[in-house]
Amino acid sequence: MSEDSTQSRRQFLQKTALGGAFAGSFSLPILANADKLELPDNLPHWMRVPGADFSNYGQPSSHEQQIIRWISANPDALGNGVSWTPLHALQGTITPNGLHFERHHNGVPQIDPTQHILLIDGLVDRPLSFDVKSLMRYPMVSRTCFIECGGNSNSGWRSNPIQSQAGYAHGLVSNAEWTGIPLKLLLEEAGIKPSAKWVIAEGADAAALNISIPIEKLLDDALLALYQNGERLRPENGYPMRLVLPGWEGVLNVKWLRQLRLSEQPAMTRDETSQYTDLLADGKARQFSFINEAKSLITTPSLGMMLPDNPGIYQISGLAWSGRGKIARVEISTDGGDSWVDAELQGPILDKAFTRFNLAWKWQGEYAILQSRATDDSGYVQPTREALITNRGKHGFFHYNAIISWEITEEGDINHVYGF
Amino acid sequence: MFMVFRASLLLLLSQACFAVDSHQLLGNDANELSQQSQFNLTITPDGKGLPVGKGSAAQGAKLFYQKCSSCHGPGAIGASAEPLVGEVGSLNSTYPEKTVNSYWPYATSLFDYIRRAMPINAPFSLTPDQVYSLSAYILSQDGIIPIDIELNEESLPKIIMPNRDGFISFYPDKN
């Protein structure tokens, strides 16, 4: 509708309404005598004036503008760094697209989808390229899963607990519904040679990030994702296409995917040797430790909040996830791990996805240490920090999944601690 | 009887609208594309993918000060970006340092990474000779290669890095 016709329609409606008011004043004497407003003038302002216009793309309330990703980037290369999901300020299990965590090695490429292709080559019968338009015609499936950076929570390796809010220390993990094409369909179209064991994936960013992935995973549950929570991928999450490998560390979920080369051996790229490997105390390092092991985090109450009433009832709530499968159990301790109580798991409990847990807690002003401990359906139990370090040394840097502790002081303040 | 026949005919007709195959194969033949240099960026430990070229540590030192030291520090000891040299043998100590020379298992990964990602403000701006020179400069700082050797596509994959056997593969056993 043109602006002119909108205008004239609006004027027509205004005139009709006025006409109606005149008509009413004759038929209803009570209104004719009214010389003051019927309703009290303490009605909120927003009920007395028309609201804002429609918007083409909705934004959060202006009162929620402090709910942001926390950016931690290299001052000499602003596109190299991370931004953390504010898990402490969110509820439910789905991370809004504008708050999904980011890890970029050299900025967010601004890709024109008409100029982007995916090449599948190497140990295949027929190297094939796919443009975005063609890919949109393939059968798609949706899968809700978390993606967690292998470097999430890495401040936990420090000797002193970092005093950052829950999401800003542990929020390099997010959970979304990804929709895309099962990778298997595209690999089979190219024809997989029996000698192919690995796939070298490469992104179209200014780091041309490349990394080797076992072909077995791509044939299992990997997606070429085109959509995130129902809309096309955001540029910072791989537009126009990315890999999603449920339960496997973030760096393998290559964004801006441009090539999959099938090979016999891994390429031993920078990001699978010098990074994302776990240095042990004896100087050796674990390599290809792809799976994000079970982990949980109390998001509320957590650092930056406080407990106002004593005694008072507080809802302990948080998130648990495992790269091996479903969350089977989350236990809560308020005494630093001496005793544990099962939290209630909020359904549906999905495979390799965030599971929300809840437990009401009566606090009576005592010193407390809140912890959560996740167990997945493989039987794996989230370790204490002490156990993790005993097992993996002090310099692992990646893949930190130990129990996280919040200290509640007698004043109701909350600090991050490593235990009693 | 007729009604039954008509109903089953309708059913047959409606089923015929759906495809027997789940989807149409829309991949384009990419034999030629697969040969192009823009899709052959990855260099493997056997040296496959290395471009023809050569460079020396002396040339690399000059280049390093022009293009790298503002982030990696003078002498590549680290600044806003990671240290690249030194600390060989530190991995099992109280303060291990993961540098290229102390930690990276393959010199081919160094070439691959410099070529695709460095310098960070201008990736793909270096010539093959420049990447060989920078690799030679970094590796020679800890005596992994002699300071006067020329690195090229033949010699670079033959370099044995100090931490060549430092990794334990978790795949597939622990995954």
Boltz contact constraints between the chains, C-beta under 6 A:
constraints:
  - contact:
      token1: [A, 74]
      token2: [B, 80]
      max_distance: 6.0
  - contact:
      token1: [A, 76]
      token2: [B, 71]
      max_distance: 6.0
  - contact:
      token1: [A, 76]
      token2: [B, 80]
      max_distance: 6.0
  - contact:
      token1: [A, 77]
      token2: [B, 120]
      max_distance: 6.0
  - contact:
      token1: [A, 106]
      token2: [B, 120]
      max_distance: 6.0
  - contact:
      token1: [A, 119]
      token2: [B, 30]
      max_distance: 6.0
  - contact:
      token1: [A, 119]
      token2: [B, 33]
      max_distance: 6.0
  - contact:
      token1: [A, 119]
      token2: [B, 39]
      max_distance: 6.0
  - contact:
      token1: [A, 121]
      token2: [B, 34]
      max_distance: 6.0
  - contact:
      token1: [A, 127]
      token2: [B, 30]
      max_distance: 6.0
  - contact:
      token1: [A, 127]
      token2: [B, 31]
      max_distance: 6.0
  - contact:
      token1: [A, 127]
      token2: [B, 34]
      max_distance: 6.0
  - contact:
      token1: [A, 128]
      token2: [B, 27]
      max_distance: 6.0
  - contact:
      token1: [A, 128]
      token2: [B, 30]
      max_distance: 6.0
  - contact:
      token1: [A, 129]
      token2: [B, 28]
      max_distance: 6.0
  - contact:
      token1: [A, 129]
      token2: [B, 30]
      max_distance: 6.0
  - contact:
      token1: [A, 129]
      token2: [B, 33]
      max_distance: 6.0
  - contact:
      token1: [A, 130]
      token2: [B, 27]
      max_distance: 6.0
  - contact:
      token1: [A, 134]
      token2: [B, 26]
      max_distance: 6.0
  - contact:
      token1: [A, 138]
      token2: [B, 23]
      max_distance: 6.0
  - contact:
      token1: [A, 139]
      token2: [B, 22]
      max_distance: 6.0
  - contact:
      token1: [A, 139]
      token2: [B, 23]
      max_distance: 6.0
  - contact:
      token1: [A, 189]
      token2: [B, 25]
      max_distance: 6.0
  - contact:
      token1: [A, 189]
      token2: [B, 27]
      max_distance: 6.0
  - contact:
      token1: [A, 200]
      token2: [B, 42]
      max_distance: 6.0
  - contact:
      token1: [A, 206]
      token2: [B, 123]
      max_distance: 6.0
  - contact:
      token1: [A, 207]
      token2: [B, 117]
      max_distance: 6.0
  - contact:
      token1: [A, 208]
      token2: [B, 41]
      max_distance: 6.0
  - contact:
      token1: [A, 208]
      token2: [B, 116]
      max_distance: 6.0
  - contact:
      token1: [A, 210]
      token2: [B, 42]
      max_distance: 6.0
  - contact:
      token1: [A, 214]
      token2: [B, 171]
      max_distance: 6.0
  - contact:
      token1: [A, 259]
      token2: [B, 39]
      max_distance: 6.0
  - contact:
      token1: [A, 267]
      token2: [B, 42]
      max_distance: 6.0
  - contact:
      token1: [A, 267]
      token2: [B, 44]
      max_distance: 6.0
  - contact:
      token1: [A, 268]
      token2: [B, 45]
      max_distance: 6.0
  - contact:
      token1: [A, 268]
      token2: [B, 106]
      max_distance: 6.0
  - contact:
      token1: [A, 268]
      token2: [B, 109]
      max_distance: 6.0
  - contact:
      token1: [A, 269]
      token2: [B, 109]
      max_distance: 6.0
  - contact:
      token1: [A, 270]
      token2: [B, 109]
      max_distance: 6.0
  - contact:
      token1: [A, 270]
      token2: [B, 113]
      max_distance: 6.0
  - contact:
      token1: [A, 273]
      token2: [B, 104]
      max_distance: 6.0
  - contact:
      token1: [A, 273]
      token2: [B, 105]
      max_distance: 6.0
  - contact:
      token1: [A, 273]
      token2: [B, 109]
      max_distance: 6.0
  - contact:
      token1: [A, 274]
      token2: [B, 103]
      max_distance: 6.0
  - contact:
      token1: [A, 274]
      token2: [B, 104]
      max_distance: 6.0
  - contact:
      token1: [A, 282]
      token2: [B, 92]
      max_distance: 6.0
  - contact:
      token1: [A, 283]
      token2: [B, 91]
      max_distance: 6.0
  - contact:
      token1: [A, 283]
      token2: [B, 92]
      max_distance: 6.0
  - contact:
      token1: [A, 284]
      token2: [B, 166]
      max_distance: 6.0
  - contact:
      token1: [A, 284]
      token2: [B, 168]
      max_distance: 6.0
  - contact:
      token1: [A, 285]
      token2: [B, 166]
      max_distance: 6.0
  - contact:
      token1: [A, 285]
      token2: [B, 167]
      max_distance: 6.0
  - contact:
      token1: [A, 286]
      token2: [B, 168]
      max_distance: 6.0
  - contact:
      token1: [A, 286]
      token2: [B, 170]
      max_distance: 6.0
  - contact:
      token1: [A, 287]
      token2: [B, 167]
      max_distance: 6.0
  - contact:
      token1: [A, 287]
      token2: [B, 169]
      max_distance: 6.0
  - contact:
      token1: [A, 288]
      token2: [B, 169]
      max_distance: 6.0
  - contact:
      token1: [A, 288]
      token2: [B, 170]
      max_distance: 6.0
  - contact:
      token1: [A, 288]
      token2: [B, 171]
      max_distance: 6.0
  - contact:
      token1: [A, 289]
      token2: [B, 170]
      max_distance: 6.0
  - contact:
      token1: [A, 290]
      token2: [B, 175]
      max_distance: 6.0
  - contact:
      token1: [A, 291]
      token2: [B, 175]
      max_distance: 6.0
  - contact:
      token1: [A, 395]
      token2: [B, 96]
      max_distance: 6.0
